[in-house]
Amino acid sequence: MTVIQPALDGTLPTPGTDYASWCDTVRPAFVAAARSGKRFTTYEIAADNELPEPACPRADWGNFVQSLVRDRLIEHCGFDRSSRPTGEKSAVAVWRGTAAARAGRLA
């Protein structure tokens, strides 16, 4: 029997949304952001593109962004204050597309 841990607000993750499927859904928005050459935070891209939340937001967003770094699609370029309503203006990483991503050589 599989046990599903509810979120702190009592909601359950959407059934059938595994991490790999979620990554496939949100990746195109981040590829487009990387190609634009503009600086961005993860939340800005998620909010602007109305991306779904992963099953485990606290871990999955960070893991996903680090996979983009490992794929040499984005690079860290500073810090800013969070614009997420629940972020309490905490410091968050700011990203930009690598030169290869901006040139369209990576996807």
Buried (B, 14 or more C-beta within 10 A) or exposed (E): EEEEEEEEEEEEBEEEBEBEEBBEEBBEBBBEBBBEEEBBBBBBBBEEEEBEBBBBEEEBBEEBBEBBBEBBBBBEEEEBEBEBEEEEEEEBBBBBBBEEBBEEEBE
